[in-house]
Amino acid sequence: MLGLDEFALKKRHRDFVVIVTARLPNDRLAILAVLSDRDKVTVKAFLQSIPPALAAMLHTACVDMYESYIQAVREALPWVQIVIDRFHVAQKYRAAADNVRRQELKRLKHELPKPEYQQLKGSMWPPT
């Protein structure tokens, strides 16, 4: 399994480096490369530089939802199955659930008597 993930060089900055990792047979992680940016061209060039005999052994690439990673893997390693990192899936799911919660609170503000609405206001989830 191949992994692509990035981290910011400075907090709250958009200067990213990409870490390319591989899961080894003993279940350890090996860092294959640290790329200078997360541009599709950079990632694709690295993936294409993997020797064909090694690339042929790849079957899965784990990425976040960043489109450049997905496109780079599809173009450089078309036989590799792409899976999305569960952290990013959970993050999207939570954001969607929170959006529904906020919309419902807005709706309930106009429908509920003020004392009932005040009980809900400021809560992350309704009381059980």
C-alpha positions, 0 to 999 in steps of 0.5 A: 500500500502506498500512502500520500499525505501532506503537512504544512511547514508552518501552522496556518500556512499553505506551504506543504510538503508531501510524505510518500509512505509504503506499508511493508510486509512486517506492517511497518511504515517506510518513508519513500519520499518527501516531495517539495509540494503537492502539485499534481505534476510533482506527485505524478513525476515521483510516481512515474519514477518508481521502478516498473518492477516495484510499481507492479507490486502496488495495489492500493494507494491511500490518499486524502480527498485532494484531487491532485493526488487522486489524478496523479495516482490514476494517471501514473498508476492506473491499475492501483485502487485508490482509497480515501483516508478514513480521517478525511471521510470522518471529517467530511461526515462530521461537517455535514452532520454539523451543518444539518444541526445548525440548519435545524437550530435556525428552523427551530428558533422560529418554531419553538417557544423561546424557553424550549429553544434556549435549552437547545441553543449552544448545545452541540447535540440535542439533550436525550 
